[in-house]
Amino acid sequence: MPEIPPVALRTYMGIRIGVIAVIVALFLAVGKEIASEPDWCTQRSLSAYFHTPVMPVFVGALLLIGFAMIVMWGHTIVEDAALNLAGLLLMAVAIVPTLDANYCSVPPELRDAGVDPEAQSVADKDLILQHADTVRSTFWAFLIVVAVVLVFTLLMALRRRLSDSAPSLSRPATIGYAATWVLAAAAWGVYVYLFQAADDPTSFFNHELHGWSANIGVGFIIVAVLTAAAESARGTDEAVPWWRRWKAVADWDRWVWLYGSLGTLMVLTAIVVKGGDRLDWFDGWFGGWLDTHATFVLEAILIVLLGVYWLMQTIQRRAEGAPTY
């Protein structure tokens, strides 16, 4: 492999360290907001801080993380595709807010007493209307930029295919690239369709897009983590098909165990916290705090684990060049 220019390595490290920095900044901003509440009230979800003074940090952090996931190459086609799609979805999460933001705005004695469905519907509508113009304008710009990127990518792919001097890609790489951008285009198409109802306070766009994008995006991140573990567990002999390169367990290095453990922990956290919340396992824990804040706890843990994954990759790949596929 040719020597990597120092400026390229510095840029690579700068982007990676920047992601870790904004995750730390997000938690510092949320912590300060909680400390500023007279009774240290915590919103029921991390996403709910979109509706607080933390909003610029929350939106900026998710946009930067999403951008970094897209521009940083994964070491395998699957990892790269998962990071690209996760980055796209996280950007949508940053722009379209959750409706869950009324918890700390009501008197303490009423917070856990339940909310009248009609009153909650009015509160949700007010939140949507409060940010409607900003969300519409920002999401419209987001759709235009994604469309331009998709068209540019298609044109570059066609140019490469028609060029006699461009190096040919392997069949797996070609399939991987095609699948990545077809899925990205499909996501864009779904977003365009849902955006048509942005003016309707009861629409899927306003009520469900944030949550579904977040859940699917986290799923892609978990795929990327487990793919990194699988890559470390395989040999590098190009003469052997990739599915036959598995090393013996005794030969696995620390990265196999670290990535594998991290991915498993992500899956277990999602299952235990989300499942426990649905099954009311946490009733009465910490005076009912955990039951009320299960989503906040889940989101906080997963973002911390994302930071750990990013830090691990920064350390492991700090002196490596771009993938050759």
Buried (B, 14 or more C-beta within 10 A) or exposed (E): EEEEEEEEBEEBBEBBEBBBBBBEBBBEBBEEBBEEEEEEBBBBBBBBBBBBEBBEBBBBBBBBBBBBBBEBBBBBBBBBBBBBBBBBBBBBBBBBBBBBBBBBEEEEEEBEEEBEEEEEEEBBBEBBEEBBEEBBEBBBEBBEEBEEBBEEBEEEBEEBEEEEEEEEBEEBBBEBBEBBBEBBBEBBEEBBEBBEEBEEBEBEBBBEBBBBBBEBBBBBBBBBBBBBBBBBBBEEEEEEEBEEBEEEEEEBEEBBEBBBEBBBBBBEBBEEBBEBBEEEBBEEBEEEBBBBBBBBBBBBBBBEBBBBBBBBBBEBBEEEBEEEB
